[in-house]
Amino acid sequence: MTEISFDDFLKVEVRKGTVVQAEDYPEARKPAIKLWVDFGGDMGVKKSSAQITRHYTPETVVGKEVMAVTNFPPRQIGKFMSEILVLGVPDEDGEVVLITPDKSVPDGGRLY
């Protein structure tokens, strides 16, 4: 693992948002869900494609509070432009489990 400085860490904006819309993304190479995540304030709603279909459906993920990297450049995922990277960790089978705050916090809050 490569060490980074604290200043490097400060460059990464990890913020809390709430999933406000979700749709299956059958055109993706790997099973995925399109997410629209509200970060509130000036940031508003950002889109992401997430490979989270093992543990989540569009119906179960709407309303979920999530953490995401918000300052990566947009990335084309098939025909969908992903603007953020929603964060998760692998379960025992390597499937994504979303990272969420353990208490409700305001949208847009930055990780520190």
N, CA and C atoms as a LAMMPS dump frame, in Angstrom:
ITEM: TIMESTEP
0
ITEM: NUMBER OF ATOMS
336
ITEM: BOX BOUNDS ff ff ff
-5.0000000000000000e+02 5.0000000000000000e+02
-5.0000000000000000e+02 5.0000000000000000e+02
-5.0000000000000000e+02 5.0000000000000000e+02
ITEM: ATOMS id mol type element x y z
1 1 1 N 0.845 -1.173 0
2 1 2 C 0 0 0
3 1 3 C 0.892 1.239 0
4 2 1 N 0.543 2.198 -0.836
5 2 2 C 1.282 3.447 -0.91
6 2 3 C 0.742 4.43 0.12
7 3 1 N 1.63 5.005 0.916
8 3 2 C 1.214 6.022 1.875
9 3 3 C 0.938 7.333 1.16
10 4 1 N -0.047 8.072 1.675
11 4 2 C -0.329 9.413 1.159
12 4 3 C -0.215 10.398 2.307
13 5 1 N -0.103 11.653 1.971
14 5 2 C -0.032 12.68 3.002
15 5 3 C -1.449 13.096 3.399
16 6 1 N -1.554 13.775 4.519
17 6 2 C -2.853 14.3 4.944
18 6 3 C -3.39 15.272 3.909
19 7 1 N -2.493 16.051 3.297
20 7 2 C -2.923 16.981 2.242
21 7 3 C -3.524 16.236 1.053
22 8 1 N -2.982 15.054 0.722
23 8 2 C -3.568 14.232 -0.338
24 8 3 C -4.988 13.813 0.042
25 9 1 N -5.168 13.376 1.288
26 9 2 C -6.487 12.972 1.765
27 9 3 C -7.485 14.119 1.65
28 10 1 N -7.049 15.33 1.979
29 10 2 C -7.95 16.484 1.939
30 10 3 C -8.429 16.811 0.522
31 11 1 N -7.713 16.35 -0.489
32 11 2 C -8.119 16.59 -1.875
33 11 3 C -9.339 15.768 -2.271
34 12 1 N -9.584 14.665 -1.58
35 12 2 C -10.703 13.792 -1.915
36 12 3 C -11.934 14.248 -1.146
37 13 1 N -12.981 14.615 -1.875
38 13 2 C -14.224 15.041 -1.238
39 13 3 C -15.172 13.854 -1.149
40 14 1 N -15.334 13.337 0.061
41 14 2 C -16.298 12.275 0.321
42 14 3 C -17.448 12.935 1.07
43 15 1 N -18.633 12.869 0.459
44 15 2 C -19.803 13.543 1.031
45 15 3 C -20.968 12.585 1.182
46 16 1 N -21.869 12.943 2.087
47 16 2 C -23.073 12.155 2.325
48 16 3 C -24.194 12.67 1.437
49 17 1 N -24.905 11.739 0.815
50 17 2 C -26.073 12.084 0.018
51 17 3 C -27.178 11.079 0.264
52 18 1 N -28.36 11.38 -0.27
53 18 2 C -29.507 10.493 -0.163
54 18 3 C -29.958 10.092 -1.556
55 19 1 N -30.12 8.794 -1.777
56 19 2 C -30.592 8.301 -3.074
57 19 3 C -32.05 8.725 -3.234
58 20 1 N -32.335 9.502 -4.29
59 20 2 C -33.694 9.988 -4.528
60 20 3 C -34.373 9.293 -5.703
61 21 1 N -33.592 8.615 -6.549
62 21 2 C -34.143 7.887 -7.691
63 21 3 C -33.175 6.765 -8.038
64 22 1 N -33.711 5.641 -8.502
65 22 2 C -32.875 4.508 -8.902
66 22 3 C -33.594 3.717 -9.986
67 23 1 N -32.802 3.205 -10.94
68 23 2 C -33.348 2.404 -12.033
69 23 3 C -32.383 1.271 -12.347
70 24 1 N -32.937 0.137 -12.766
71 24 2 C -32.077 -0.931 -13.275
72 24 3 C -31.3 -0.403 -14.473
73 25 1 N -30.099 -0.94 -14.689
74 25 2 C -29.264 -0.542 -15.831
75 25 3 C -28.881 -1.808 -16.593
76 26 1 N -29.841 -2.382 -17.337
77 26 2 C -29.589 -3.652 -18.022
78 26 3 C -28.56 -3.555 -19.15
79 27 1 N -28.302 -2.364 -19.664
80 27 2 C -27.325 -2.192 -20.745
81 27 3 C -25.881 -2.25 -20.256
82 28 1 N -25.662 -2.164 -18.948
83 28 2 C -24.306 -2.195 -18.394
84 28 3 C -23.68 -3.571 -18.619
85 29 1 N -22.352 -3.606 -18.778
86 29 2 C -21.634 -4.879 -18.968
87 29 3 C -21.809 -5.814 -17.772
88 30 1 N -21.723 -5.245 -16.567
89 30 2 C -21.973 -6.002 -15.337
90 30 3 C -23.269 -5.461 -14.745
91 31 1 N -24.066 -6.311 -14.086
92 31 2 C -25.328 -5.828 -13.511
93 31 3 C -25.109 -4.592 -12.651
94 32 1 N -25.939 -3.568 -12.874
95 32 2 C -25.776 -2.302 -12.165
96 32 3 C -27.124 -1.623 -11.974
97 33 1 N -27.105 -0.623 -11.121
98 33 2 C -28.269 0.223 -10.877
99 33 3 C -27.847 1.668 -11.106
100 34 1 N -28.656 2.413 -11.84
101 34 2 C -28.439 3.857 -11.992
102 34 3 C -28.987 4.532 -10.734
103 35 1 N -28.171 5.411 -10.164
104 35 2 C -28.572 6.131 -8.952
105 35 3 C -28.561 7.631 -9.189
106 36 1 N -29.515 8.325 -8.604
107 36 2 C -29.515 9.772 -8.525
108 36 3 C -29.443 10.093 -7.042
109 37 1 N -28.369 10.784 -6.636
110 37 2 C -28.087 11.025 -5.223
111 37 3 C -28.124 12.529 -4.962
112 38 1 N -28.935 12.925 -3.983
113 38 2 C -29.081 14.344 -3.628
114 38 3 C -28.094 14.698 -2.529
115 39 1 N -27.229 15.687 -2.829
116 39 2 C -26.254 16.176 -1.858
117 39 3 C -26.675 17.519 -1.266
118 40 1 N -27.851 18.003 -1.651
119 40 2 C -28.366 19.248 -1.103
120 40 3 C -27.595 20.462 -1.59
121 41 1 N -28.025 21.626 -1.13
122 41 2 C -27.339 22.884 -1.428
123 41 3 C -26.994 23.083 -2.884
124 42 1 N -25.841 23.7 -3.127
125 42 2 C -25.394 23.991 -4.482
126 42 3 C -25.023 22.741 -5.272
127 43 1 N -24.671 21.661 -4.593
128 43 2 C -24.263 20.442 -5.278
129 43 3 C -25.455 19.754 -5.934
130 44 1 N -26.588 19.723 -5.258
131 44 2 C -27.8 19.141 -5.814
132 44 3 C -27.691 17.651 -6.078
133 45 1 N -28.36 17.192 -7.135
134 45 2 C -28.44 15.768 -7.46
135 45 3 C -27.355 15.397 -8.455
136 46 1 N -26.639 14.314 -8.173
137 46 2 C -25.588 13.777 -9.042
138 46 3 C -25.917 12.325 -9.371
139 47 1 N -25.429 11.846 -10.514
140 47 2 C -25.729 10.493 -10.99
141 47 3 C -24.541 9.558 -10.81
142 48 1 N -24.88 8.269 -10.644
143 48 2 C -23.851 7.243 -10.549
144 48 3 C -24.405 5.917 -11.044
145 49 1 N -23.534 5.102 -11.62
146 49 2 C -23.851 3.721 -11.947
147 49 3 C -23.131 2.862 -10.92
148 50 1 N -23.883 2.003 -10.241
149 50 2 C -23.291 1.222 -9.151
150 50 3 C -23.589 -0.267 -9.322
151 51 1 N -22.555 -1.08 -9.174
152 51 2 C -22.687 -2.532 -9.273
153 51 3 C -23.062 -3.09 -7.892
154 52 1 N -24.313 -2.853 -7.52
155 52 2 C -24.786 -3.191 -6.168
156 52 3 C -25.995 -4.122 -6.201
157 53 1 N -26.196 -4.831 -7.315
158 53 2 C -27.427 -5.594 -7.503
159 53 3 C -27.54 -6.836 -6.621
160 54 1 N -26.479 -7.294 -6.022
161 54 2 C -26.551 -8.485 -5.162
162 54 3 C -27.348 -8.201 -3.892
163 55 1 N -27.169 -6.999 -3.323
164 55 2 C -27.811 -6.678 -2.043
165 55 3 C -28.909 -5.625 -2.145
166 56 1 N -29.029 -4.98 -3.309
167 56 2 C -29.966 -3.866 -3.425
168 56 3 C -30.773 -3.965 -4.72
169 57 1 N -31.961 -3.382 -4.695
170 57 2 C -32.787 -3.207 -5.887
171 57 3 C -33.081 -1.719 -5.984
172 58 1 N -33.558 -1.248 -7.139
173 58 2 C -33.924 0.166 -7.206
174 58 3 C -34.925 0.558 -6.112
175 59 1 N -35.835 -0.336 -5.792
176 59 2 C -36.854 -0.013 -4.779
177 59 3 C -36.262 0.079 -3.375
178 60 1 N -35.291 -0.765 -3.051
179 60 2 C -34.75 -0.768 -1.687
180 60 3 C -33.674 0.285 -1.462
181 61 1 N -33.096 0.799 -2.539
182 61 2 C -31.996 1.76 -2.366
183 61 3 C -32.51 3.212 -2.299
184 62 1 N -33.702 3.488 -2.835
185 62 2 C -34.244 4.849 -2.761
186 62 3 C -34.487 5.211 -1.296
187 63 1 N -34.004 6.389 -0.904
188 63 2 C -34.098 6.851 0.476
189 63 3 C -32.885 6.508 1.315
190 64 1 N -31.997 5.674 0.799
191 64 2 C -30.796 5.26 1.539
192 64 3 C -29.782 6.396 1.575
193 65 1 N -29.192 6.617 2.737
194 65 2 C -28.104 7.571 2.877
195 65 3 C -26.814 6.873 2.486
196 66 1 N -26.021 7.5 1.619
197 66 2 C -24.791 6.885 1.115
198 66 3 C -23.638 7.881 1.201
199 67 1 N -22.428 7.341 1.112
200 67 2 C -21.228 8.156 1.035
201 67 3 C -20.664 8.022 -0.372
202 68 1 N -20.14 9.126 -0.918
203 68 2 C -19.634 9.098 -2.285
204 68 3 C -18.497 10.09 -2.465
205 69 1 N -17.568 9.729 -3.356
206 69 2 C -16.54 10.679 -3.784
207 69 3 C -17.21 11.595 -4.789
208 70 1 N -17.16 12.89 -4.533
209 70 2 C -17.903 13.843 -5.362
210 70 3 C -17.023 14.717 -6.248
211 71 1 N -15.707 14.565 -6.169
212 71 2 C -14.866 15.442 -6.985
213 71 3 C -14.007 14.696 -8.002
214 72 1 N -14.429 13.481 -8.409
215 72 2 C -13.825 12.835 -9.57
216 72 3 C -14.432 13.455 -10.821
217 73 1 N -13.701 13.45 -11.938
218 73 2 C -14.326 13.917 -13.181
219 73 3 C -15.418 12.932 -13.613
220 74 1 N -16.454 13.408 -14.319
221 74 2 C -17.501 12.499 -14.808
222 74 3 C -16.9 11.405 -15.683
223 75 1 N -17.558 10.222 -15.653
224 75 2 C -17.065 9.07 -16.405
225 75 3 C -18.227 8.424 -17.15
226 76 1 N -18.017 8.181 -18.425
227 76 2 C -19.036 7.544 -19.252
228 76 3 C -19.076 6.045 -18.939
229 77 1 N -20.24 5.557 -18.5
230 77 2 C -20.45 4.136 -18.24
231 77 3 C -21.531 3.692 -19.228
232 78 1 N -21.118 3.149 -20.358
233 78 2 C -22.08 2.837 -21.414
234 78 3 C -22.695 4.126 -21.925
235 79 1 N -24.018 4.186 -21.919
236 79 2 C -24.724 5.398 -22.366
237 79 3 C -25.058 6.332 -21.207
238 80 1 N -24.528 6.047 -20.023
239 80 2 C -24.861 6.796 -18.811
240 80 3 C -23.625 7.52 -18.302
241 81 1 N -23.774 8.813 -17.976
242 81 2 C -22.663 9.599 -17.448
243 81 3 C -22.683 9.544 -15.922
244 82 1 N -21.662 8.913 -15.338
245 82 2 C -21.543 8.803 -13.896
246 82 3 C -20.737 9.99 -13.379
247 83 1 N -21.306 10.718 -12.41
248 83 2 C -20.68 11.947 -11.901
249 83 3 C -20.02 11.773 -10.541
250 84 1 N -20.349 10.705 -9.839
251 84 2 C -19.818 10.455 -8.498
252 84 3 C -19.468 8.978 -8.366
253 85 1 N -18.708 8.641 -7.34
254 85 2 C -18.396 7.247 -7.027
255 85 3 C -19.001 6.931 -5.666
256 86 1 N -20.095 6.165 -5.682
257 86 2 C -20.726 5.74 -4.439
258 86 3 C -19.832 4.673 -3.814
259 87 1 N -19.605 4.769 -2.502
260 87 2 C -18.628 3.922 -1.829
261 87 3 C -19.256 2.717 -1.137
262 88 1 N -18.525 1.618 -1.183
263 88 2 C -18.952 0.404 -0.515
264 88 3 C -17.747 -0.446 -0.17
265 89 1 N -18.001 -1.515 0.542
266 89 2 C -16.969 -2.483 0.887
267 89 3 C -17.465 -3.875 0.508
268 90 1 N -16.541 -4.813 0.222
269 90 2 C -16.979 -6.144 -0.181
270 90 3 C -17.432 -6.995 1.007
271 91 1 N -18.486 -7.789 0.775
272 91 2 C -18.879 -8.773 1.767
273 91 3 C -17.999 -10.012 1.598
274 92 1 N -18.32 -11.104 2.283
275 92 2 C -17.495 -12.309 2.223
276 92 3 C -17.426 -12.932 0.831
277 93 1 N -18.38 -12.573 -0.06
278 93 2 C -18.379 -13.068 -1.437
279 93 3 C -17.837 -12.045 -2.438
280 94 1 N -17.36 -10.898 -1.936
281 94 2 C -16.83 -9.858 -2.807
282 94 3 C -17.896 -8.949 -3.395
283 95 1 N -19.133 -9.039 -2.902
284 95 2 C -20.223 -8.196 -3.391
285 95 3 C -20.297 -6.901 -2.587
286 96 1 N -20.68 -5.82 -3.249
287 96 2 C -20.651 -4.487 -2.635
288 96 3 C -21.756 -4.299 -1.593
289 97 1 N -21.334 -3.812 -0.424
290 97 2 C -22.236 -3.349 0.625
291 97 3 C -21.962 -1.859 0.778
292 98 1 N -22.99 -1.041 0.623
293 98 2 C -22.818 0.413 0.656
294 98 3 C -22.38 0.914 2.027
295 99 1 N -21.551 1.951 2.011
296 99 2 C -21.149 2.621 3.248
297 99 3 C -22.195 3.682 3.563
298 100 1 N -22.722 3.637 4.782
299 100 2 C -23.745 4.589 5.207
300 100 3 C -23.4 5.121 6.591
301 101 1 N -23.805 6.355 6.903
302 101 2 C -23.6 6.84 8.274
303 101 3 C -24.511 6.061 9.23
304 102 1 N -24.092 5.89 10.486
305 102 2 C -24.924 5.125 11.415
306 102 3 C -26.013 5.969 12.075
307 103 1 N -26.005 7.266 11.809
308 103 2 C -27.082 8.169 12.234
309 103 3 C -27.402 9.07 11.045
310 104 1 N -28.618 9.538 10.954
311 104 2 C -28.994 10.43 9.865
312 104 3 C -28.258 11.759 10.012
313 105 1 N -27.643 12.193 8.937
314 105 2 C -26.914 13.467 8.921
315 105 3 C -27.359 14.26 7.688
316 106 1 N -27.126 15.577 7.677
317 106 2 C -27.564 16.386 6.539
318 106 3 C -26.857 15.996 5.244
319 107 1 N -27.584 16.085 4.135
320 107 2 C -27.001 15.866 2.821
321 107 3 C -25.892 16.877 2.581
322 108 1 N -24.826 16.425 1.936
323 108 2 C -23.701 17.286 1.605
324 108 3 C -22.608 17.306 2.646
325 109 1 N -22.841 16.707 3.811
326 109 2 C -21.812 16.683 4.849
327 109 3 C -20.553 15.986 4.354
328 110 1 N -19.408 16.607 4.643
329 110 2 C -18.135 16.076 4.159
330 110 3 C -17.475 15.196 5.209
331 111 1 N -16.956 14.059 4.762
332 111 2 C -16.223 13.136 5.633
333 111 3 C -14.949 13.807 6.13
334 112 1 N -14.685 13.671 7.401
335 112 2 C -13.393 14.092 7.964
336 112 3 C -13.021 13.232 9.126
